[in-house]
């Protein structure tokens, strides 16, 4: 009787192992496309939009708005609006595309 119980347990464990083996695949999970983050236009963004960018606080935001318009994002460094280190951290999140009319 003990032999029958041992054989039954062994059989169940083998069948369970086969079921697990059947569900396993060697294929990697499909990659989900990375979310595209909308770039913030430094010429038209609101204060809130600029402040939402990591590394851009209230003071930098104020300087960015006051220095408009920009032809390129690099002008944030050349006009001494942002330090180079800060610019390097945000340059992939910003764009200078919309033209803003100069203030009269």
HELIX and SHEET records of a PDB file:
HELIX    1   1 UNK A    2  UNK A   23  1                                  22    
HELIX    2   2 UNK A   47  UNK A   51  1                                   5    
HELIX    3   3 UNK A   58  UNK A   66  1                                   9    
HELIX    4   4 UNK A   75  UNK A   78  1                                   4    
HELIX    5   5 UNK A   84  UNK A   90  1                                   7    
SHEET    1   A 2 UNK A  40  UNK A  41  0                                        
SHEET    2   A 2 UNK A  94  UNK A  95  1                                        
END                                                                             
